[in-house]
Amino acid sequence: MGYIFLFLIGFGLAVAGGVTIIAYMNFLPAGIGWVDYFIFIKGRIECYFLPAGIILMAFVIYHYPNKL
């Protein structure tokens, strides 16, 4: 049961991070370039939720494949 909970936390983090990165793409039509966009999201902590969630989900799937 705990493995499913860890997986769902990872999924939630990945979704929150992905939605945040997509939401920040609204700055692109405002006149900033791709390089400035990537510099901006590099400094935002909520954008790191996407890779953290993917890593957590991958850990749970590959470390405990028979538990899910």
PDB file of N, H, CA, C and O in Angstrom:
ATOM      1  N   MET A   1       0.826  -1.197   0.000  1.00  0.00           N
ATOM      2  CA  MET A   1       0.000   0.000   0.000  1.00  0.00           C
ATOM      3  C   MET A   1       0.867   1.257   0.000  1.00  0.00           C
ATOM      4  O   MET A   1       0.523   2.258  -0.629  1.00  0.00           O
ATOM      5  N   GLY A   2       1.990   1.197   0.707  1.00  0.00           N
ATOM      6  H   GLY A   2       2.270   0.383   1.218  1.00  0.00           H
ATOM      7  CA  GLY A   2       2.876   2.348   0.760  1.00  0.00           C
ATOM      8  C   GLY A   2       3.523   2.654  -0.575  1.00  0.00           C
ATOM      9  O   GLY A   2       3.841   3.806  -0.871  1.00  0.00           O
ATOM     10  N   TYR A   3       3.722   1.609  -1.392  1.00  0.00           N
ATOM     11  H   TYR A   3       3.464   0.673  -1.152  1.00  0.00           H
ATOM     12  CA  TYR A   3       4.338   1.812  -2.697  1.00  0.00           C
ATOM     13  C   TYR A   3       3.397   2.551  -3.632  1.00  0.00           C
ATOM     14  O   TYR A   3       3.819   3.396  -4.422  1.00  0.00           O
ATOM     15  N   ILE A   4       2.122   2.223  -3.532  1.00  0.00           N
ATOM     16  H   ILE A   4       1.780   1.537  -2.890  1.00  0.00           H
ATOM     17  CA  ILE A   4       1.141   2.942  -4.352  1.00  0.00           C
ATOM     18  C   ILE A   4       1.067   4.397  -3.919  1.00  0.00           C
ATOM     19  O   ILE A   4       0.941   5.293  -4.755  1.00  0.00           O
ATOM     20  N   PHE A   5       1.146   4.633  -2.620  1.00  0.00           N
ATOM     21  H   PHE A   5       1.248   3.905  -1.942  1.00  0.00           H
ATOM     22  CA  PHE A   5       1.129   6.008  -2.111  1.00  0.00           C
ATOM     23  C   PHE A   5       2.335   6.785  -2.624  1.00  0.00           C
ATOM     24  O   PHE A   5       2.193   7.937  -3.036  1.00  0.00           O
ATOM     25  N   LEU A   6       3.521   6.176  -2.605  1.00  0.00           N
ATOM     26  H   LEU A   6       3.636   5.241  -2.271  1.00  0.00           H
ATOM     27  CA  LEU A   6       4.720   6.840  -3.138  1.00  0.00           C
ATOM     28  C   LEU A   6       4.577   7.107  -4.633  1.00  0.00           C
ATOM     29  O   LEU A   6       4.969   8.167  -5.119  1.00  0.00           O
ATOM     30  N   PHE A   7       4.018   6.145  -5.356  1.00  0.00           N
ATOM     31  H   PHE A   7       3.700   5.283  -4.961  1.00  0.00           H
ATOM     32  CA  PHE A   7       3.806   6.335  -6.779  1.00  0.00           C
ATOM     33  C   PHE A   7       2.859   7.503  -7.038  1.00  0.00           C
ATOM     34  O   PHE A   7       3.106   8.318  -7.928  1.00  0.00           O
ATOM     35  N   LEU A   8       1.778   7.587  -6.268  1.00  0.00           N
ATOM     36  H   LEU A   8       1.578   6.926  -5.546  1.00  0.00           H
ATOM     37  CA  LEU A   8       0.816   8.674  -6.464  1.00  0.00           C
ATOM     38  C   LEU A   8       1.398  10.027  -6.082  1.00  0.00           C
ATOM     39  O   LEU A   8       1.055  11.037  -6.697  1.00  0.00           O
ATOM     40  N   ILE A   9       2.267  10.069  -5.084  1.00  0.00           N
ATOM     41  H   ILE A   9       2.546   9.249  -4.584  1.00  0.00           H
ATOM     42  CA  ILE A   9       2.955  11.323  -4.757  1.00  0.00           C
ATOM     43  C   ILE A   9       3.845  11.736  -5.923  1.00  0.00           C
ATOM     44  O   ILE A   9       3.868  12.907  -6.302  1.00  0.00           O
ATOM     45  N   GLY A  10       4.575  10.784  -6.492  1.00  0.00           N
ATOM     46  H   GLY A  10       4.557   9.833  -6.184  1.00  0.00           H
ATOM     47  CA  GLY A  10       5.407  11.084  -7.649  1.00  0.00           C
ATOM     48  C   GLY A  10       4.584  11.557  -8.829  1.00  0.00           C
ATOM     49  O   GLY A  10       4.979  12.481  -9.539  1.00  0.00           O
ATOM     50  N   PHE A  11       3.436  10.923  -9.040  1.00  0.00           N
ATOM     51  H   PHE A  11       3.114  10.172  -8.463  1.00  0.00           H
ATOM     52  CA  PHE A  11       2.559  11.331 -10.132  1.00  0.00           C
ATOM     53  C   PHE A  11       2.043  12.748  -9.912  1.00  0.00           C
ATOM     54  O   PHE A  11       2.007  13.554 -10.841  1.00  0.00           O
ATOM     55  N   GLY A  12       1.648  13.044  -8.689  1.00  0.00           N
ATOM     56  H   GLY A  12       1.677  12.389  -7.934  1.00  0.00           H
ATOM     57  CA  GLY A  12       1.170  14.394  -8.380  1.00  0.00           C
ATOM     58  C   GLY A  12       2.241  15.445  -8.572  1.00  0.00           C
ATOM     59  O   GLY A  12       1.970  16.524  -9.098  1.00  0.00           O
ATOM     60  N   LEU A  13       3.456  15.139  -8.150  1.00  0.00           N
ATOM     61  H   LEU A  13       3.677  14.262  -7.723  1.00  0.00           H
ATOM     62  CA  LEU A  13       4.562  16.074  -8.353  1.00  0.00           C
ATOM     63  C   LEU A  13       4.836  16.292  -9.840  1.00  0.00           C
ATOM     64  O   LEU A  13       5.057  17.421 -10.277  1.00  0.00           O
ATOM     65  N   ALA A  14       4.821  15.212 -10.611  1.00  0.00           N
ATOM     66  H   ALA A  14       4.641  14.294 -10.256  1.00  0.00           H
ATOM     67  CA  ALA A  14       5.068  15.332 -12.048  1.00  0.00           C
ATOM     68  C   ALA A  14       3.982  16.161 -12.729  1.00  0.00           C
ATOM     69  O   ALA A  14       4.278  16.978 -13.600  1.00  0.00           O
ATOM     70  N   VAL A  15       2.749  15.955 -12.342  1.00  0.00           N
ATOM     71  H   VAL A  15       2.508  15.290 -11.635  1.00  0.00           H
ATOM     72  CA  VAL A  15       1.654  16.728 -12.934  1.00  0.00           C
ATOM     73  C   VAL A  15       1.772  18.203 -12.556  1.00  0.00           C
ATOM     74  O   VAL A  15       1.618  19.079 -13.407  1.00  0.00           O
ATOM     75  N   ALA A  16       2.044  18.474 -11.286  1.00  0.00           N
ATOM     76  H   ALA A  16       2.170  17.762 -10.595  1.00  0.00           H
ATOM     77  CA  ALA A  16       2.161  19.870 -10.846  1.00  0.00           C
ATOM     78  C   ALA A  16       3.318  20.567 -11.551  1.00  0.00           C
ATOM     79  O   ALA A  16       3.185  21.714 -11.977  1.00  0.00           O
ATOM     80  N   GLY A  17       4.444  19.887 -11.674  1.00  0.00           N
ATOM     81  H   GLY A  17       4.553  18.955 -11.327  1.00  0.00           H
ATOM     82  CA  GLY A  17       5.587  20.485 -12.357  1.00  0.00           C
ATOM     83  C   GLY A  17       5.338  20.689 -13.833  1.00  0.00           C
ATOM     84  O   GLY A  17       5.709  21.722 -14.390  1.00  0.00           O
ATOM     85  N   GLY A  18       4.708  19.708 -14.481  1.00  0.00           N
ATOM     86  H   GLY A  18       4.406  18.869 -14.029  1.00  0.00           H
ATOM     87  CA  GLY A  18       4.412  19.835 -15.906  1.00  0.00           C
ATOM     88  C   GLY A  18       3.415  20.949 -16.199  1.00  0.00           C
ATOM     89  O   GLY A  18       3.582  21.698 -17.161  1.00  0.00           O
ATOM     90  N   VAL A  19       2.393  21.057 -15.382  1.00  0.00           N
ATOM     91  H   VAL A  19       2.257  20.448 -14.601  1.00  0.00           H
ATOM     92  CA  VAL A  19       1.406  22.127 -15.567  1.00  0.00           C
ATOM     93  C   VAL A  19       2.058  23.493 -15.354  1.00  0.00           C
ATOM     94  O   VAL A  19       1.747  24.448 -16.066  1.00  0.00           O
ATOM     95  N   THR A  20       2.952  23.587 -14.386  1.00  0.00           N
ATOM     96  H   THR A  20       3.204  22.811 -13.807  1.00  0.00           H
ATOM     97  CA  THR A  20       3.632  24.854 -14.122  1.00  0.00           C
ATOM     98  C   THR A  20       4.520  25.250 -15.297  1.00  0.00           C
ATOM     99  O   THR A  20       4.536  26.411 -15.706  1.00  0.00           O
ATOM    100  N   ILE A  21       5.256  24.286 -15.834  1.00  0.00           N
ATOM    101  H   ILE A  21       5.243  23.343 -15.501  1.00  0.00           H
ATOM    102  CA  ILE A  21       6.121  24.589 -16.980  1.00  0.00           C
ATOM    103  C   ILE A  21       5.287  25.020 -18.180  1.00  0.00           C
ATOM    104  O   ILE A  21       5.659  25.954 -18.889  1.00  0.00           O
ATOM    105  N   ILE A  22       4.166  24.348 -18.411  1.00  0.00           N
ATOM    106  H   ILE A  22       3.864  23.589 -17.834  1.00  0.00           H
ATOM    107  CA  ILE A  22       3.293  24.741 -19.517  1.00  0.00           C
ATOM    108  C   ILE A  22       2.682  26.119 -19.260  1.00  0.00           C
ATOM    109  O   ILE A  22       2.555  26.921 -20.185  1.00  0.00           O
ATOM    110  N   ALA A  23       2.309  26.395 -18.025  1.00  0.00           N
ATOM    111  H   ALA A  23       2.412  25.743 -17.274  1.00  0.00           H
ATOM    112  CA  ALA A  23       1.727  27.702 -17.708  1.00  0.00           C
ATOM    113  C   ALA A  23       2.738  28.823 -17.926  1.00  0.00           C
ATOM    114  O   ALA A  23       2.378  29.903 -18.392  1.00  0.00           O
ATOM    115  N   TYR A  24       3.999  28.572 -17.591  1.00  0.00           N
ATOM    116  H   TYR A  24       4.292  27.695 -17.212  1.00  0.00           H
ATOM    117  CA  TYR A  24       5.020  29.596 -17.808  1.00  0.00           C
ATOM    118  C   TYR A  24       5.314  29.810 -19.285  1.00  0.00           C
ATOM    119  O   TYR A  24       5.949  30.800 -19.649  1.00  0.00           O
ATOM    120  N   MET A  25       4.862  28.896 -20.146  1.00  0.00           N
ATOM    121  H   MET A  25       4.346  28.092 -19.851  1.00  0.00           H
ATOM    122  CA  MET A  25       5.036  29.107 -21.584  1.00  0.00           C
ATOM    123  C   MET A  25       4.201  30.281 -22.091  1.00  0.00           C
ATOM    124  O   MET A  25       4.400  30.744 -23.213  1.00  0.00           O
ATOM    125  N   ASN A  26       3.270  30.761 -21.269  1.00  0.00           N
ATOM    126  H   ASN A  26       3.108  30.384 -20.357  1.00  0.00           H
ATOM    127  CA  ASN A  26       2.498  31.939 -21.663  1.00  0.00           C
ATOM    128  C   ASN A  26       3.360  33.187 -21.730  1.00  0.00           C
ATOM    129  O   ASN A  26       2.928  34.206 -22.269  1.00  0.00           O
ATOM    130  N   PHE A  27       4.570  33.126 -21.194  1.00  0.00           N
ATOM    131  H   PHE A  27       4.921  32.298 -20.756  1.00  0.00           H
ATOM    132  CA  PHE A  27       5.489  34.255 -21.308  1.00  0.00           C
ATOM    133  C   PHE A  27       6.087  34.368 -22.710  1.00  0.00           C
ATOM    134  O   PHE A  27       6.552  35.441 -23.094  1.00  0.00           O
ATOM    135  N   LEU A  28       6.083  33.291 -23.469  1.00  0.00           N
ATOM    136  H   LEU A  28       5.705  32.419 -23.157  1.00  0.00           H
ATOM    137  CA  LEU A  28       6.690  33.308 -24.801  1.00  0.00           C
ATOM    138  C   LEU A  28       5.993  34.296 -25.748  1.00  0.00           C
ATOM    139  O   LEU A  28       6.687  35.041 -26.440  1.00  0.00           O
ATOM    140  N   PRO A  29       4.657  34.336 -25.809  1.00  0.00           N
ATOM    141  CA  PRO A  29       4.038  35.341 -26.678  1.00  0.00           C
ATOM    142  C   PRO A  29       4.236  36.773 -26.175  1.00  0.00           C
ATOM    143  O   PRO A  29       4.029  37.729 -26.923  1.00  0.00           O
ATOM    144  N   ALA A  30       4.630  36.918 -24.930  1.00  0.00           N
ATOM    145  H   ALA A  30       4.799  36.141 -24.323  1.00  0.00           H
ATOM    146  CA  ALA A  30       4.824  38.264 -24.378  1.00  0.00           C
ATOM    147  C   ALA A  30       6.146  38.875 -24.830  1.00  0.00           C
ATOM    148  O   ALA A  30       6.410  40.047 -24.560  1.00  0.00           O
ATOM    149  N   GLY A  31       6.976  38.095 -25.512  1.00  0.00           N
ATOM    150  H   GLY A  31       6.761  37.143 -25.730  1.00  0.00           H
ATOM    151  CA  GLY A  31       8.172  38.684 -26.082  1.00  0.00           C
ATOM    152  C   GLY A  31       9.493  38.132 -25.575  1.00  0.00           C
ATOM    153  O   GLY A  31      10.548  38.575 -26.029  1.00  0.00           O
ATOM    154  N   ILE A  32       9.472  37.185 -24.654  1.00  0.00           N
ATOM    155  H   ILE A  32       8.615  36.826 -24.285  1.00  0.00           H
ATOM    156  CA  ILE A  32      10.757  36.620 -24.237  1.00  0.00           C
ATOM    157  C   ILE A  32      11.087  35.443 -25.145  1.00  0.00           C
ATOM    158  O   ILE A  32      10.188  34.803 -25.690  1.00  0.00           O
ATOM    159  N   GLY A  33      12.366  35.160 -25.306  1.00  0.00           N
ATOM    160  H   GLY A  33      13.097  35.680 -24.863  1.00  0.00           H
ATOM    161  CA  GLY A  33      12.800  34.069 -26.168  1.00  0.00           C
ATOM    162  C   GLY A  33      12.915  32.770 -25.397  1.00  0.00           C
ATOM    163  O   GLY A  33      12.702  32.715 -24.186  1.00  0.00           O
ATOM    164  N   TRP A  34      13.263  31.718 -26.140  1.00  0.00           N
ATOM    165  H   TRP A  34      13.436  31.762 -27.124  1.00  0.00           H
ATOM    166  CA  TRP A  34      13.382  30.402 -25.525  1.00  0.00           C
ATOM    167  C   TRP A  34      14.510  30.351 -24.506  1.00  0.00           C
ATOM    168  O   TRP A  34      14.384  29.711 -23.462  1.00  0.00           O
ATOM    169  N   VAL A  35      15.599  31.021 -24.808  1.00  0.00           N
ATOM    170  H   VAL A  35      15.701  31.541 -25.656  1.00  0.00           H
ATOM    171  CA  VAL A  35      16.739  31.010 -23.868  1.00  0.00           C
ATOM    172  C   VAL A  35      16.343  31.694 -22.559  1.00  0.00           C
ATOM    173  O   VAL A  35      16.646  31.192 -21.477  1.00  0.00           O
ATOM    174  N   ASP A  36      15.672  32.829 -22.660  1.00  0.00           N
ATOM    175  H   ASP A  36      15.426  33.237 -23.539  1.00  0.00           H
ATOM    176  CA  ASP A  36      15.210  33.523 -21.457  1.00  0.00           C
ATOM    177  C   ASP A  36      14.174  32.694 -20.696  1.00  0.00           C
ATOM    178  O   ASP A  36      14.134  32.718 -19.466  1.00  0.00           O
ATOM    179  N   TYR A  37      13.341  31.962 -21.433  1.00  0.00           N
ATOM    180  H   TYR A  37      13.374  31.942 -22.433  1.00  0.00           H
ATOM    181  CA  TYR A  37      12.344  31.093 -20.810  1.00  0.00           C
ATOM    182  C   TYR A  37      13.021  30.008 -19.986  1.00  0.00           C
ATOM    183  O   TYR A  37      12.641  29.767 -18.840  1.00  0.00           O
ATOM    184  N   PHE A  38      14.030  29.348 -20.568  1.00  0.00           N
ATOM    185  H   PHE A  38      14.338  29.543 -21.498  1.00  0.00           H
ATOM    186  CA  PHE A  38      14.718  28.277 -19.850  1.00  0.00           C
ATOM    187  C   PHE A  38      15.518  28.820 -18.669  1.00  0.00           C
ATOM    188  O   PHE A  38      15.626  28.149 -17.643  1.00  0.00           O
ATOM    189  N   ILE A  39      16.066  29.989 -18.791  1.00  0.00           N
ATOM    190  H   ILE A  39      15.978  30.534 -19.625  1.00  0.00           H
ATOM    191  CA  ILE A  39      16.750  30.612 -17.649  1.00  0.00           C
ATOM    192  C   ILE A  39      15.746  30.914 -16.542  1.00  0.00           C
ATOM    193  O   ILE A  39      16.047  30.735 -15.361  1.00  0.00           O
ATOM    194  N   PHE A  40      14.556  31.371 -16.922  1.00  0.00           N
ATOM    195  H   PHE A  40      14.312  31.516 -17.881  1.00  0.00           H
ATOM    196  CA  PHE A  40      13.529  31.681 -15.932  1.00  0.00           C
ATOM    197  C   PHE A  40      13.063  30.435 -15.193  1.00  0.00           C
ATOM    198  O   PHE A  40      12.985  30.437 -13.964  1.00  0.00           O
ATOM    199  N   ILE A  41      12.746  29.348 -15.947  1.00  0.00           N
ATOM    200  H   ILE A  41      12.809  29.346 -16.945  1.00  0.00           H
ATOM    201  CA  ILE A  41      12.231  28.166 -15.264  1.00  0.00           C
ATOM    202  C   ILE A  41      13.325  27.432 -14.497  1.00  0.00           C
ATOM    203  O   ILE A  41      13.029  26.647 -13.597  1.00  0.00           O
ATOM    204  N   LYS A  42      14.581  27.679 -14.844  1.00  0.00           N
ATOM    205  H   LYS A  42      14.821  28.317 -15.576  1.00  0.00           H
ATOM    206  CA  LYS A  42      15.672  27.071 -14.084  1.00  0.00           C
ATOM    207  C   LYS A  42      15.711  27.609 -12.661  1.00  0.00           C
ATOM    208  O   LYS A  42      16.155  26.915 -11.747  1.00  0.00           O
ATOM    209  N   GLY A  43      15.259  28.821 -12.472  1.00  0.00           N
ATOM    210  H   GLY A  43      14.899  29.385 -13.215  1.00  0.00           H
ATOM    211  CA  GLY A  43      15.274  29.436 -11.157  1.00  0.00           C
ATOM    212  C   GLY A  43      14.012  29.242 -10.340  1.00  0.00           C
ATOM    213  O   GLY A  43      13.938  29.707  -9.203  1.00  0.00           O
ATOM    214  N   ARG A  44      13.022  28.567 -10.892  1.00  0.00           N
ATOM    215  H   ARG A  44      13.082  28.189 -11.815  1.00  0.00           H
ATOM    216  CA  ARG A  44      11.746  28.353 -10.189  1.00  0.00           C
ATOM    217  C   ARG A  44      11.726  26.957  -9.593  1.00  0.00           C
ATOM    218  O   ARG A  44      11.901  25.971 -10.309  1.00  0.00           O
ATOM    219  N   ILE A  45      11.514  26.867  -8.284  1.00  0.00           N
ATOM    220  H   ILE A  45      11.372  27.668  -7.702  1.00  0.00           H
ATOM    221  CA  ILE A  45      11.561  25.583  -7.588  1.00  0.00           C
ATOM    222  C   ILE A  45      10.409  24.674  -7.995  1.00  0.00           C
ATOM    223  O   ILE A  45      10.576  23.454  -8.013  1.00  0.00           O
ATOM    224  N   GLU A  46       9.254  25.223  -8.320  1.00  0.00           N
ATOM    225  H   GLU A  46       9.118  26.214  -8.306  1.00  0.00           H
ATOM    226  CA  GLU A  46       8.119  24.380  -8.668  1.00  0.00           C
ATOM    227  C   GLU A  46       8.305  23.687 -10.017  1.00  0.00           C
ATOM    228  O   GLU A  46       7.613  22.710 -10.304  1.00  0.00           O
ATOM    229  N   CYS A  47       9.213  24.167 -10.838  1.00  0.00           N
ATOM    230  H   CYS A  47       9.775  24.961 -10.606  1.00  0.00           H
ATOM    231  CA  CYS A  47       9.485  23.501 -12.115  1.00  0.00           C
ATOM    232  C   CYS A  47      10.323  22.239 -11.917  1.00  0.00           C
ATOM    233  O   CYS A  47      10.378  21.390 -12.807  1.00  0.00           O
ATOM    234  N   TYR A  48      10.968  22.106 -10.772  1.00  0.00           N
ATOM    235  H   TYR A  48      10.924  22.795 -10.048  1.00  0.00           H
ATOM    236  CA  TYR A  48      11.749  20.904 -10.483  1.00  0.00           C
ATOM    237  C   TYR A  48      10.867  19.763  -9.974  1.00  0.00           C
ATOM    238  O   TYR A  48      11.359  18.658  -9.744  1.00  0.00           O
ATOM    239  N   PHE A  49       9.570  20.020  -9.796  1.00  0.00           N
ATOM    240  H   PHE A  49       9.170  20.918  -9.982  1.00  0.00           H
ATOM    241  CA  PHE A  49       8.661  18.952  -9.382  1.00  0.00           C
ATOM    242  C   PHE A  49       8.500  17.901 -10.483  1.00  0.00           C
ATOM    243  O   PHE A  49       8.326  16.719 -10.186  1.00  0.00           O
ATOM    244  N   LEU A  50       8.557  18.319 -11.749  1.00  0.00           N
ATOM    245  H   LEU A  50       8.699  19.279 -11.990  1.00  0.00           H
ATOM    246  CA  LEU A  50       8.404  17.378 -12.856  1.00  0.00           C
ATOM    247  C   LEU A  50       9.490  16.308 -12.850  1.00  0.00           C
ATOM    248  O   LEU A  50       9.156  15.124 -12.819  1.00  0.00           O
ATOM    249  N   PRO A  51      10.784  16.666 -12.877  1.00  0.00           N
ATOM    250  CA  PRO A  51      11.784  15.592 -12.848  1.00  0.00           C
ATOM    251  C   PRO A  51      11.793  14.812 -11.534  1.00  0.00           C
ATOM    252  O   PRO A  51      12.061  13.610 -11.532  1.00  0.00           O
ATOM    253  N   ALA A  52      11.502  15.483 -10.416  1.00  0.00           N
ATOM    254  H   ALA A  52      11.284  16.459 -10.417  1.00  0.00           H
ATOM    255  CA  ALA A  52      11.466  14.772  -9.137  1.00  0.00           C
ATOM    256  C   ALA A  52      10.344  13.738  -9.122  1.00  0.00           C
ATOM    257  O   ALA A  52      10.533  12.629  -8.621  1.00  0.00           O
ATOM    258  N   GLY A  53       9.200  14.083  -9.655  1.00  0.00           N
ATOM    259  H   GLY A  53       9.046  14.983 -10.062  1.00  0.00           H
ATOM    260  CA  GLY A  53       8.082  13.147  -9.717  1.00  0.00           C
ATOM    261  C   GLY A  53       8.354  11.984 -10.646  1.00  0.00           C
ATOM    262  O   GLY A  53       7.999  10.845 -10.339  1.00  0.00           O
ATOM    263  N   ILE A  54       8.980  12.257 -11.778  1.00  0.00           N
ATOM    264  H   ILE A  54       9.268  13.182 -12.028  1.00  0.00           H
ATOM    265  CA  ILE A  54       9.312  11.182 -12.715  1.00  0.00           C
ATOM    266  C   ILE A  54      10.324  10.231 -12.096  1.00  0.00           C
ATOM    267  O   ILE A  54      10.212   9.015 -12.254  1.00  0.00           O
ATOM    268  N   ILE A  55      11.305  10.771 -11.398  1.00  0.00           N
ATOM    269  H   ILE A  55      11.397  11.759 -11.269  1.00  0.00           H
ATOM    270  CA  ILE A  55      12.305   9.926 -10.740  1.00  0.00           C
ATOM    271  C   ILE A  55      11.660   9.080  -9.645  1.00  0.00           C
ATOM    272  O   ILE A  55      11.977   7.899  -9.510  1.00  0.00           O
ATOM    273  N   LEU A  56      10.760   9.671  -8.864  1.00  0.00           N
ATOM    274  H   LEU A  56      10.503  10.631  -8.974  1.00  0.00           H
ATOM    275  CA  LEU A  56      10.087   8.925  -7.803  1.00  0.00           C
ATOM    276  C   LEU A  56       9.218   7.810  -8.377  1.00  0.00           C
ATOM    277  O   LEU A  56       9.220   6.693  -7.859  1.00  0.00           O
ATOM    278  N   MET A  57       8.478   8.106  -9.442  1.00  0.00           N
ATOM    279  H   MET A  57       8.477   9.013  -9.862  1.00  0.00           H
ATOM    280  CA  MET A  57       7.661   7.065 -10.064  1.00  0.00           C
ATOM    281  C   MET A  57       8.530   5.959 -10.649  1.00  0.00           C
ATOM    282  O   MET A  57       8.207   4.780 -10.499  1.00  0.00           O
ATOM    283  N   ALA A  58       9.618   6.315 -11.308  1.00  0.00           N
ATOM    284  H   ALA A  58       9.880   7.272 -11.429  1.00  0.00           H
ATOM    285  CA  ALA A  58      10.507   5.308 -11.887  1.00  0.00           C
ATOM    286  C   ALA A  58      11.127   4.443 -10.792  1.00  0.00           C
ATOM    287  O   ALA A  58      11.272   3.233 -10.964  1.00  0.00           O
ATOM    288  N   PHE A  59      11.491   5.058  -9.672  1.00  0.00           N
ATOM    289  H   PHE A  59      11.372   6.041  -9.533  1.00  0.00           H
ATOM    290  CA  PHE A  59      12.058   4.297  -8.562  1.00  0.00           C
ATOM    291  C   PHE A  59      11.064   3.270  -8.042  1.00  0.00           C
ATOM    292  O   PHE A  59      11.420   2.114  -7.815  1.00  0.00           O
ATOM    293  N   VAL A  60       9.826   3.689  -7.856  1.00  0.00           N
ATOM    294  H   VAL A  60       9.537   4.628  -8.041  1.00  0.00           H
ATOM    295  CA  VAL A  60       8.810   2.781  -7.331  1.00  0.00           C
ATOM    296  C   VAL A  60       8.511   1.669  -8.341  1.00  0.00           C
ATOM    297  O   VAL A  60       8.352   0.511  -7.955  1.00  0.00           O
ATOM    298  N   ILE A  61       8.434   2.011  -9.621  1.00  0.00           N
ATOM    299  H   ILE A  61       8.563   2.952  -9.934  1.00  0.00           H
ATOM    300  CA  ILE A  61       8.096   1.003 -10.631  1.00  0.00           C
ATOM    301  C   ILE A  61       9.223  -0.015 -10.776  1.00  0.00           C
ATOM    302  O   ILE A  61       8.965  -1.217 -10.843  1.00  0.00           O
ATOM    303  N   TYR A  62      10.474   0.456 -10.826  1.00  0.00           N
ATOM    304  H   TYR A  62      10.684   1.432 -10.771  1.00  0.00           H
ATOM    305  CA  TYR A  62      11.574  -0.467 -11.096  1.00  0.00           C
ATOM    306  C   TYR A  62      12.121  -1.136  -9.843  1.00  0.00           C
ATOM    307  O   TYR A  62      12.734  -2.200  -9.927  1.00  0.00           O
ATOM    308  N   HIS A  63      11.911  -0.538  -8.707  1.00  0.00           N
ATOM    309  H   HIS A  63      11.413   0.327  -8.639  1.00  0.00           H
ATOM    310  CA  HIS A  63      12.428  -1.138  -7.473  1.00  0.00           C
ATOM    311  C   HIS A  63      11.435  -2.129  -6.881  1.00  0.00           C
ATOM    312  O   HIS A  63      11.830  -3.126  -6.276  1.00  0.00           O
ATOM    313  N   TYR A  64      10.157  -1.855  -7.055  1.00  0.00           N
ATOM    314  H   TYR A  64       9.836  -1.045  -7.546  1.00  0.00           H
ATOM    315  CA  TYR A  64       9.107  -2.726  -6.518  1.00  0.00           C
ATOM    316  C   TYR A  64       8.122  -3.093  -7.623  1.00  0.00           C
ATOM    317  O   TYR A  64       6.951  -2.724  -7.536  1.00  0.00           O
ATOM    318  N   PRO A  65       8.559  -3.812  -8.664  1.00  0.00           N
ATOM    319  CA  PRO A  65       7.637  -4.065  -9.795  1.00  0.00           C
ATOM    320  C   PRO A  65       6.474  -4.978  -9.441  1.00  0.00           C
ATOM    321  O   PRO A  65       5.414  -4.875 -10.059  1.00  0.00           O
ATOM    322  N   ASN A  66       6.634  -5.864  -8.472  1.00  0.00           N
ATOM    323  H   ASN A  66       7.495  -5.948  -7.971  1.00  0.00           H
ATOM    324  CA  ASN A  66       5.558  -6.795  -8.141  1.00  0.00           C
ATOM    325  C   ASN A  66       4.628  -6.270  -7.069  1.00  0.00           C
ATOM    326  O   ASN A  66       3.623  -6.911  -6.763  1.00  0.00           O
ATOM    327  N   LYS A  67       4.935  -5.122  -6.492  1.00  0.00           N
ATOM    328  H   LYS A  67       5.751  -4.602  -6.741  1.00  0.00           H
ATOM    329  CA  LYS A  67       4.120  -4.584  -5.399  1.00  0.00           C
ATOM    330  C   LYS A  67       2.948  -3.742  -5.895  1.00  0.00           C
ATOM    331  O   LYS A  67       1.978  -3.540  -5.166  1.00  0.00           O
ATOM    332  N   LEU A  68       3.034  -3.245  -7.145  1.00  0.00           N
ATOM    333  H   LEU A  68       3.823  -3.410  -7.738  1.00  0.00           H
ATOM    334  CA  LEU A  68       1.957  -2.379  -7.635  1.00  0.00           C
ATOM    335  C   LEU A  68       0.829  -3.169  -8.181  1.00  0.00           C
ATOM    336  O   LEU A  68      -0.162  -2.597  -8.636  1.00  0.00           O
TER     337      LEU A  68
END
